[in-house]
Amino acid sequence: MSEKMIHVTIDREERIFPEHTTYLTAAADSRERYPYDIVLAKAGKRLRELSKEMEEGEEITFLTVADRAGFSSYRRSMVLLMLKAIYQIGGFEKVDRVCVHFSVSEGYYITMNGWDHVDESFLGQVKEAMREIVRKDLPITKDSLHTDEAIALFQRLGMEDKEKLFHFRRASRVNVYDLDGFKDYYYGYMVPSTGYLKYFDLYPYDEGFVLQFPKRENPSVVPAFQPETKIFHIQKESLKWGEKMDITTVGDLNEQIVSGKINDLILIQEALLEKKIADIAEEIAANREKRLIMIAGPSSSGKTTFSHRLTVQLSAHGIVPHPIPMDNYFLDREQTPRDEDGQPDYECLEALDVKLFNENMTDLLAGKEVELPVFNFKTGKREYKGNKLKLGERDVLVIEGIHGLNDRLSYSLPRESKYKIYISALTQLNIDEHNRIPTTDGRLLRRIVRDARTRGTSAKQTIAMWPSVRRGEESYIFPNQEQADVMINSALIYELAVLKVYAEPLLFGIRRGEPEYGEAKRLLKFLDYFVGIPSENIPINSILREFVGGSCFQT
């Protein structure tokens, strides 16, 4: 009896394989066509792990570690490898809890409970154990368990965060990964075996250590460890606050919601943020040479609402603040530069009329009256509506925009007149102790909700433009963040539970087969972890109101 064959198309070339052939086998045949290791398959619009079997008629391409989704699977799998090595060295009886927190340099900041000596010696042992597991090229397998089975498993393993997480999960089954007997849950796809995980390093840092990865653009080289201390301390401060509130994971947040304590949490965190804004205003009031308050940060960080709240606090100190959104200095749309894909690049500095901005600000500092522009996002044109301004002795300018920390924006303005504030939504919440929430996901959801409400932009359009936004942030914002005089974390520990209610209908509007469907499906799966909450108890001056609506400010 002849073996049944299947016909597939790989990189536009028709191929024939025996039935039940995995993507891994096909990837091995195609490896020489790709510059880096193949780690995922893409069948049509669907991502597939290489261990899955191909199906008749599929159109297949492969993703390497240099692709965004492939690189994410590499880092995710590296965490599993690291945990396997740590528990192999330390043992479950000594290592109580390993927590993966947030990005530092090109890696993740990680802490351990139950082990007193996270030093060079210990990390050297872990690193060697990891390398030995890589040399063995052990398979990373996946098993689908009923949710009740998964809860029981993680209860036995002492992984309380996962036990709590799945208590609130609607799905009836959970994918559990296994590496040589070490079982864990991961949110997303994994590489097929440890032989793919060749490039990494470990560095002791602060109260824990950093698992350092290569960069996606050069995935076979691990760069030197170069932490940015200001942003690290802001993230750590948020982490410690979450620990004080006993909310570090999605499961913790969900418990607060179902127990009826969420309104108190909202008020507490909003009060904390208000105190930080008041402290900044007090510092500015004490230094009267600071006339230009430059507020910068990546997309959807809440810069507009923050600038309004800061103006209120400055006013309480007898200062007369004048908010100036940098968006009003956009060039007319037909003059906007194009990115590498030929799309309008609204994130680059050259999308702004930098010359006009410097002329206006110089004239204002000199005591002249200036008519300020307003950008009309519907027409794509800059307009003048009689908005004239002349600075008095107690006046300051509050300027917000993604390029505020870049001295190329304000090249003609004296440094001593600038007070630079960096604001970003640095999510302090994790899915569980081993699965972090990328800060970009929180900001993307904010932008999807806001753009649909204020600009008539669909979730599909927002997702499509997001890679360009991210490239702009990497090029123009993050390199300047350490120049800030002060940093603010605008992420609210409860916000994803609120955004869920608004974002889900928008994401469901993206149809299967559209290029953005895969990302929409991923975000919907992510939001499914959260118990949703209504927005009526959110203060009207909250940064979250900038995105969901109902703000007392014009945002």
C-alpha positions as CSV (number, residue, x, y, z in Angstrom):
1,M,0.0,0.0,0.0
2,S,1.6,3.3,-1.1
3,E,2.2,6.0,1.5
4,K,-0.2,9.0,1.3
5,M,1.5,12.2,0.2
6,I,0.5,15.9,0.8
7,H,1.2,18.8,-1.5
8,V,2.3,22.1,0.1
9,T,3.9,25.3,-1.2
10,I,7.0,26.5,0.6
11,D,8.4,29.9,-0.3
12,R,6.3,29.8,-3.5
13,E,7.8,26.4,-4.5
14,E,5.5,23.4,-4.7
15,R,6.7,20.5,-2.6
16,I,5.5,16.9,-1.9
17,F,5.9,15.2,1.5
18,P,4.6,12.1,3.2
19,E,1.5,12.6,5.3
20,H,2.3,13.5,9.0
21,T,5.5,15.3,8.0
22,T,6.3,18.1,10.5
23,Y,7.3,21.7,9.7
24,L,10.6,20.9,11.3
25,T,11.5,18.4,8.6
26,A,10.5,20.8,5.9
27,A,12.5,23.6,7.7
28,A,15.6,21.4,7.6
29,D,15.3,21.1,3.8
30,S,15.0,24.9,3.6
31,R,17.6,26.0,6.1
32,E,20.3,27.0,3.6
33,R,17.9,29.6,2.1
34,Y,17.7,31.5,5.4
35,P,20.5,33.5,7.1
36,Y,19.6,32.4,10.6
37,D,18.0,29.4,12.4
38,I,14.4,28.8,11.4
39,V,12.2,28.6,14.6
40,L,8.6,29.0,13.5
41,A,6.5,28.3,10.4
42,K,3.8,30.5,9.0
43,A,1.0,28.6,7.2
44,G,-1.1,31.3,5.4
45,K,-1.7,33.9,8.2
46,R,-1.3,31.4,11.0
47,L,1.9,30.9,13.1
48,R,2.8,27.3,13.8
49,E,5.4,25.6,16.0
50,L,7.8,23.5,14.0
51,S,6.7,20.3,15.8
52,K,3.2,20.6,14.2
53,E,2.3,18.5,11.1
54,M,1.9,20.2,7.8
55,E,-1.5,20.0,6.1
56,E,-2.6,19.5,2.5
57,G,-2.5,22.6,0.3
58,E,-0.8,24.9,2.8
59,E,1.3,27.9,1.7
60,I,4.2,28.0,4.0
61,T,7.0,30.4,4.9
62,F,9.4,30.1,7.7
63,L,10.4,32.6,10.4
64,T,13.9,32.9,11.9
65,V,15.2,34.4,15.1
66,A,15.6,37.7,13.1
67,D,11.8,38.0,12.7
68,R,9.8,39.6,15.5
69,A,7.7,36.5,16.3
70,G,10.7,34.2,16.0
71,F,12.8,36.3,18.3
72,S,10.0,36.3,20.9
73,S,9.9,32.5,20.8
74,Y,13.7,32.4,21.2
75,R,13.6,34.6,24.3
76,R,10.6,32.8,25.7
77,S,12.3,29.4,25.2
78,M,15.5,30.8,26.8
79,V,13.6,31.5,30.0
80,L,12.5,27.8,30.1
81,L,16.1,26.7,29.6
82,M,17.3,29.1,32.3
83,L,14.7,27.8,34.8
84,K,15.5,24.2,34.1
85,A,19.2,24.9,34.8
86,I,18.5,26.9,38.0
87,Y,16.4,24.2,39.5
88,Q,18.9,21.6,38.4
89,I,21.7,23.5,40.3
90,G,19.7,24.7,43.3
91,G,16.9,22.2,43.6
92,F,13.3,22.8,44.3
93,E,13.9,22.5,48.1
94,K,16.2,25.6,48.0
95,V,14.9,27.7,45.2
96,D,11.5,29.0,46.3
97,R,10.5,31.3,43.4
98,V,12.2,32.7,40.3
99,C,10.5,35.8,38.9
100,V,11.1,37.3,35.5
101,H,10.4,41.0,35.7
102,F,11.1,43.6,33.0
103,S,13.7,44.4,30.3
104,V,17.1,45.7,31.2
105,S,19.8,46.3,28.6
106,E,19.0,43.5,26.0
107,G,17.7,41.0,28.6
108,Y,15.3,40.4,31.4
109,Y,15.8,41.3,35.1
110,I,15.3,38.3,37.3
111,T,15.1,37.7,41.0
112,M,15.1,34.6,43.1
113,N,13.7,33.8,46.5
114,G,15.1,31.1,48.7
115,W,18.7,31.5,47.4
116,D,21.0,33.9,49.2
117,H,24.0,34.0,46.9
118,V,23.0,35.1,43.3
119,D,26.6,35.9,42.5
120,E,29.2,35.2,39.7
121,S,29.9,31.7,41.1
122,F,26.2,30.7,41.1
123,L,25.5,32.2,37.7
124,G,28.6,30.5,36.3
125,Q,27.1,27.2,37.4
126,V,23.8,28.0,35.9
127,K,25.4,29.2,32.6
128,E,27.4,26.0,32.3
129,A,24.3,23.9,33.0
130,M,22.4,25.8,30.3
131,R,25.2,25.3,27.8
132,E,25.2,21.6,28.5
133,I,21.5,21.4,27.9
134,V,22.0,23.2,24.6
135,R,24.7,20.8,23.6
136,K,22.3,17.9,24.3
137,D,19.7,19.5,22.0
138,L,16.8,18.3,24.2
139,P,13.3,18.5,22.8
140,I,10.8,21.1,24.1
141,T,7.5,19.3,23.9
142,K,3.9,20.5,24.5
143,D,1.0,18.8,26.1
144,S,-2.6,20.0,26.2
145,L,-4.1,19.6,29.7
146,H,-7.5,20.2,31.0
147,T,-7.5,23.4,33.0
148,D,-8.3,21.5,36.2
149,E,-5.3,19.2,35.5
150,A,-3.1,22.2,34.9
151,I,-4.2,23.8,38.2
152,A,-3.4,20.6,40.1
153,L,-0.1,20.3,38.3
154,F,1.1,23.8,39.2
155,Q,-0.2,23.4,42.7
156,R,2.1,20.3,43.1
157,L,5.0,22.2,41.6
158,G,4.5,25.2,44.0
159,M,3.8,27.6,41.1
160,E,1.1,29.5,42.9
161,D,0.9,32.3,40.3
162,K,-0.1,29.9,37.6
163,E,-2.5,28.1,39.8
164,K,-4.2,31.4,40.5
165,L,-4.0,32.5,36.8
166,F,-5.9,29.5,35.5
167,H,-8.6,29.7,38.2
168,F,-9.9,32.7,36.1
169,R,-9.3,31.2,32.7
170,R,-12.3,30.5,30.5
171,A,-10.5,28.1,28.1
172,S,-11.0,24.4,28.9
173,R,-7.4,23.4,28.1
174,V,-3.9,24.7,28.8
175,N,-0.7,24.1,26.9
176,V,2.1,22.9,29.2
177,Y,5.7,22.7,27.9
178,D,8.1,20.1,29.1
179,L,12.0,20.2,29.0
180,D,13.5,17.0,30.2
181,G,10.9,16.6,33.0
182,F,10.7,20.3,33.9
183,K,7.1,21.5,33.2
184,D,5.9,25.1,32.8
185,Y,3.4,27.2,31.1
186,Y,4.3,29.9,28.5
187,Y,2.2,32.5,26.8
188,G,3.2,32.0,23.1
189,Y,5.1,29.7,20.8
190,M,8.4,28.0,21.6
191,V,11.4,26.7,19.6
192,P,11.5,22.9,19.1
193,S,14.6,22.0,21.0
194,T,17.4,23.5,23.2
195,G,19.9,23.3,20.4
196,Y,18.5,26.5,19.0
197,L,19.3,28.4,22.2
198,K,23.0,29.0,21.7
199,Y,23.4,32.7,22.4
200,F,22.9,34.2,25.8
201,D,24.7,35.4,28.9
202,L,24.0,36.0,32.6
203,Y,25.1,39.1,34.6
204,P,24.6,39.8,38.3
205,Y,22.7,43.0,38.7
206,D,21.1,44.8,41.6
207,E,19.2,42.3,43.8
208,G,19.1,39.7,41.1
209,F,20.6,39.1,37.7
210,V,20.0,39.7,34.0
211,L,19.5,37.0,31.3
212,Q,21.0,38.8,28.3
213,F,19.9,38.0,24.7
214,P,21.3,38.9,21.3
215,K,19.6,41.7,19.4
216,R,17.1,40.7,16.8
217,E,19.0,42.5,14.1
218,N,22.1,40.4,14.9
219,P,20.8,37.2,16.6
220,S,24.1,35.4,16.7
221,V,26.0,38.0,18.9
222,V,25.2,38.7,22.5
223,P,26.0,42.4,23.1
224,A,27.8,43.7,26.2
225,F,25.6,44.4,29.2
226,Q,24.8,48.1,29.4
227,P,22.0,48.9,31.8
228,E,20.2,52.3,31.8
229,T,20.1,53.1,35.5
230,K,17.3,55.8,35.5
231,I,14.7,53.7,33.7
232,F,15.7,50.6,35.8
233,H,15.1,52.4,39.1
234,I,11.7,53.6,37.9
235,Q,10.7,50.1,36.9
236,K,12.0,48.7,40.2
237,E,10.1,51.3,42.1
238,S,6.9,50.2,40.4
239,L,7.7,46.6,41.0
240,K,8.2,47.2,44.8
241,W,4.9,49.2,45.0
242,G,3.1,46.3,43.4
243,E,4.6,43.9,45.9
244,K,3.4,46.2,48.7
245,M,-0.1,46.1,47.3
246,D,0.2,42.3,46.9
247,I,-0.4,42.6,43.2
248,T,2.4,41.4,41.0
249,T,0.5,39.1,38.5
250,V,-2.8,39.0,36.6
251,G,-4.1,36.5,39.0
252,D,-3.5,38.9,41.9
253,L,-5.3,41.6,40.1
254,N,-8.3,39.4,39.2
255,E,-8.6,38.4,42.9
256,Q,-8.8,42.1,43.8
257,I,-11.5,42.6,41.2
258,V,-13.8,39.7,42.2
259,S,-13.4,40.5,45.9
260,G,-14.7,44.0,45.3
261,K,-11.5,45.8,46.3
262,I,-10.7,47.3,42.9
263,N,-12.1,50.7,43.6
264,D,-9.8,51.2,46.5
265,L,-6.9,50.1,44.4
266,I,-7.8,52.6,41.7
267,L,-7.9,55.5,44.2
268,I,-4.6,54.5,45.8
269,Q,-2.7,54.3,42.6
270,E,-4.2,57.5,41.2
271,A,-3.2,59.3,44.5
272,L,0.4,57.9,44.2
273,L,0.7,59.3,40.7
274,E,-0.8,62.7,41.7
275,K,1.8,62.9,44.5
276,K,4.6,62.3,42.0
277,I,3.2,65.0,39.7
278,A,3.0,67.4,42.7
279,D,6.6,66.7,43.6
280,I,7.7,67.6,40.1
281,A,5.8,70.8,40.1
282,E,7.3,71.8,43.4
283,E,10.8,71.2,42.0
284,I,10.1,73.3,38.9
285,A,8.6,76.1,41.1
286,A,11.8,76.2,43.1
287,N,13.9,76.7,40.0
288,R,12.5,79.8,38.1
289,E,15.0,79.6,35.2
290,K,13.2,76.5,33.9
291,R,10.7,78.1,31.4
292,L,10.5,75.1,29.0
293,I,9.0,71.9,30.5
294,M,9.8,69.3,27.9
295,I,7.7,66.1,28.2
296,A,8.6,63.1,26.0
297,G,7.9,59.5,25.8
298,P,6.8,56.7,23.4
299,S,3.4,56.5,21.8
300,S,0.3,56.2,24.1
301,S,2.2,56.9,27.3
302,G,-0.3,59.5,28.4
303,K,1.8,62.6,27.7
304,T,-1.2,64.8,27.0
305,T,-3.1,64.1,30.2
306,F,0.2,64.2,32.2
307,S,1.0,67.6,30.8
308,H,-2.5,68.9,31.8
309,R,-2.2,67.4,35.3
310,L,1.2,69.0,35.7
311,T,-0.2,72.4,34.6
312,V,-2.8,72.1,37.4
313,Q,-0.1,71.4,40.0
314,L,2.1,74.2,38.6
315,S,-0.8,76.6,38.9
316,A,-1.2,75.6,42.5
317,H,2.4,77.0,43.0
318,G,1.5,80.4,41.4
319,I,3.0,79.5,38.0
320,V,1.1,80.1,34.8
321,P,1.6,77.1,32.5
322,H,0.8,77.0,28.8
323,P,0.5,73.5,27.3
324,I,1.9,73.2,23.8
325,P,1.4,69.8,22.1
326,M,4.2,69.0,19.6
327,D,1.6,67.4,17.3
328,N,0.6,71.0,16.4
329,Y,4.0,71.3,14.6
330,F,3.4,68.4,12.3
331,L,4.2,69.2,8.6
332,D,1.2,69.0,6.3
333,R,0.6,65.4,5.4
334,E,1.8,65.7,1.8
335,Q,5.2,66.8,3.2
336,T,5.5,63.9,5.7
337,P,8.7,61.8,5.1
338,R,8.3,58.2,4.1
339,D,9.6,55.2,6.0
340,E,11.5,52.2,4.6
341,D,8.1,50.6,3.5
342,G,7.1,53.8,1.7
343,Q,4.5,54.7,4.4
344,P,4.2,58.1,6.0
345,D,6.6,58.2,9.0
346,Y,4.9,60.4,11.6
347,E,7.3,59.3,14.3
348,C,10.5,60.8,12.9
349,L,11.8,64.2,13.9
350,E,11.6,65.3,10.3
351,A,7.8,64.9,10.4
352,L,7.8,68.1,12.5
353,D,8.5,71.7,11.4
354,V,11.5,72.0,13.7
355,K,12.6,75.3,12.3
356,L,9.2,76.9,13.0
357,F,9.1,75.4,16.5
358,N,12.5,76.9,17.4
359,E,11.5,80.3,16.0
360,N,8.3,80.3,18.0
361,M,9.9,79.2,21.3
362,T,12.9,81.7,20.9
363,D,10.4,84.5,20.3
364,L,8.4,83.5,23.4
365,L,11.5,83.4,25.6
366,A,12.4,86.9,24.3
367,G,9.0,88.2,25.4
368,K,7.4,88.5,22.0
369,E,3.8,87.6,21.1
370,V,3.5,84.5,18.9
371,E,0.5,83.0,17.1
372,L,0.7,79.2,17.7
373,P,-0.4,76.7,15.1
374,V,-3.0,73.9,15.5
375,F,-2.8,70.7,13.5
376,N,-6.1,69.4,12.0
377,F,-5.8,65.6,12.0
378,K,-8.9,65.3,9.8
379,T,-7.6,67.5,7.0
380,G,-3.9,66.7,7.6
381,K,-3.1,70.4,7.6
382,R,-1.6,72.9,10.0
383,E,-4.0,75.8,10.8
384,Y,-3.9,79.2,12.6
385,K,-7.0,80.1,14.7
386,G,-5.8,83.2,16.5
387,N,-4.1,81.3,19.4
388,K,-1.7,84.0,20.4
389,L,0.7,83.8,23.4
390,K,3.1,86.2,25.2
391,L,5.0,85.0,28.2
392,G,4.9,86.9,31.5
393,E,7.2,86.6,34.4
394,R,5.4,83.7,36.0
395,D,4.7,81.9,32.7
396,V,6.2,78.6,31.6
397,L,5.7,76.4,28.5
398,V,4.7,72.8,28.9
399,I,5.7,71.1,25.7
400,E,4.8,67.5,25.1
401,G,5.7,65.2,22.3
402,I,7.8,62.1,21.5
403,H,11.0,64.2,20.7
404,G,10.9,66.4,23.8
405,L,14.2,65.0,25.2
406,N,16.1,65.3,21.9
407,D,18.2,68.4,21.7
408,R,17.9,68.4,17.9
409,L,14.3,69.4,18.4
410,S,15.2,72.4,20.6
411,Y,18.6,73.2,19.1
412,S,18.4,76.9,19.5
413,L,17.0,77.0,23.0
414,P,19.3,77.3,26.1
415,R,19.8,74.1,28.1
416,E,19.4,75.9,31.4
417,S,15.8,76.9,30.5
418,K,14.8,73.2,29.9
419,Y,13.4,70.8,32.4
420,K,13.1,67.3,30.8
421,I,10.5,64.8,31.8
422,Y,10.4,61.3,30.4
423,I,7.0,59.5,30.7
424,S,6.3,55.9,29.7
425,A,3.7,53.2,30.4
426,L,6.1,50.6,32.0
427,T,3.8,47.8,32.9
428,Q,4.6,46.4,36.3
429,L,2.2,43.5,36.1
430,N,3.2,40.1,34.9
431,I,1.0,37.3,33.6
432,D,2.7,35.0,36.2
433,E,6.2,34.7,37.7
434,H,7.7,33.4,34.4
435,N,5.6,35.3,31.8
436,R,6.1,39.0,31.6
437,I,3.8,41.5,29.9
438,P,5.8,43.6,27.3
439,T,5.2,47.3,27.9
440,T,4.5,47.6,24.2
441,D,1.4,45.5,24.5
442,G,-0.1,47.8,27.0
443,R,0.6,50.9,24.9
444,L,-0.7,49.2,21.7
445,L,-4.0,48.4,23.5
446,R,-4.2,52.0,24.7
447,R,-3.6,53.3,21.2
448,I,-6.2,50.9,19.6
449,V,-8.8,52.2,22.0
450,R,-7.9,55.9,21.7
451,D,-7.5,55.9,17.9
452,A,-10.9,54.3,17.3
453,R,-12.6,56.8,19.6
454,T,-10.8,60.0,18.6
455,R,-9.5,59.5,15.1
456,G,-11.9,57.0,13.5
457,T,-9.0,54.6,13.0
458,S,-9.8,50.9,13.1
459,A,-7.9,48.4,15.2
460,K,-6.7,46.9,11.9
461,Q,-5.1,50.2,10.8
462,T,-3.5,50.8,14.2
463,I,-2.0,47.3,14.3
464,A,-0.7,47.8,10.7
465,M,1.1,51.1,11.6
466,W,2.5,49.8,15.0
467,P,5.8,48.4,13.6
468,S,6.5,51.9,12.1
469,V,5.7,53.5,15.5
470,R,8.0,51.0,17.3
471,R,10.8,51.7,14.8
472,G,10.4,55.4,15.5
473,E,10.6,54.8,19.3
474,E,13.7,52.7,18.9
475,S,15.4,55.4,16.8
476,Y,14.2,58.7,18.3
477,I,12.9,58.2,21.9
478,F,14.6,55.4,23.8
479,P,18.2,56.6,23.0
480,N,17.3,59.9,24.7
481,Q,15.4,58.7,27.8
482,E,18.4,58.8,30.1
483,Q,18.8,62.5,29.5
484,A,15.6,63.2,31.5
485,D,15.7,65.2,34.7
486,V,12.9,63.0,36.0
487,M,11.0,59.9,34.9
488,I,7.3,59.0,35.4
489,N,5.7,55.6,35.0
490,S,2.2,56.2,33.7
491,A,1.1,52.5,33.6
492,L,-1.8,51.8,36.0
493,I,-1.8,48.4,37.5
494,Y,-5.5,48.0,36.9
495,E,-5.7,49.5,33.4
496,L,-5.6,46.3,31.3
497,A,-8.8,45.1,33.0
498,V,-10.5,48.3,31.8
499,L,-9.0,48.4,28.3
500,K,-10.2,44.8,27.8
501,V,-13.8,46.0,27.7
502,Y,-13.1,48.5,25.0
503,A,-10.4,46.7,23.0
504,E,-12.1,43.3,22.5
505,P,-14.9,44.5,20.2
506,L,-12.4,46.4,18.1
507,L,-10.1,43.4,17.8
508,F,-13.0,41.0,16.9
509,G,-13.6,43.3,14.0
510,I,-10.4,42.1,12.2
511,R,-11.4,39.3,9.9
512,R,-9.6,35.9,9.5
513,G,-7.3,36.1,6.5
514,E,-6.4,39.8,7.0
515,P,-2.7,40.4,7.6
516,E,-3.4,41.8,11.1
517,Y,-5.6,38.9,12.2
518,G,-2.7,37.0,13.8
519,E,-1.8,40.0,16.1
520,A,-5.5,40.6,16.9
521,K,-5.9,36.9,17.9
522,R,-2.8,37.1,20.1
523,L,-4.1,40.2,21.9
524,L,-7.5,38.7,22.4
525,K,-5.9,35.6,23.9
526,F,-3.9,37.9,26.2
527,L,-6.9,39.9,27.3
528,D,-8.7,36.7,28.1
529,Y,-6.5,36.4,31.2
530,F,-8.2,39.5,32.7
531,V,-11.5,39.9,34.5
532,G,-12.9,43.0,32.9
533,I,-14.0,46.0,34.9
534,P,-16.2,49.1,34.0
535,S,-14.7,52.5,33.8
536,E,-17.2,54.6,35.8
537,N,-15.1,54.7,38.9
538,I,-12.0,55.9,37.2
539,P,-11.3,59.6,38.1
540,I,-12.0,62.0,35.3
541,N,-8.4,63.3,35.4
542,S,-6.9,59.8,35.2
543,I,-4.4,59.2,32.4
544,L,-6.5,56.2,31.4
545,R,-9.3,58.7,30.5
546,E,-7.2,59.9,27.7
547,F,-7.8,56.5,26.0
548,V,-11.2,55.3,27.1
549,G,-12.8,58.8,27.1
550,G,-14.5,60.9,29.8
551,S,-11.5,63.0,30.6
552,C,-12.0,66.4,32.2
553,F,-9.2,67.6,30.0
554,Q,-9.4,68.1,26.2
555,T,-7.4,65.1,25.0
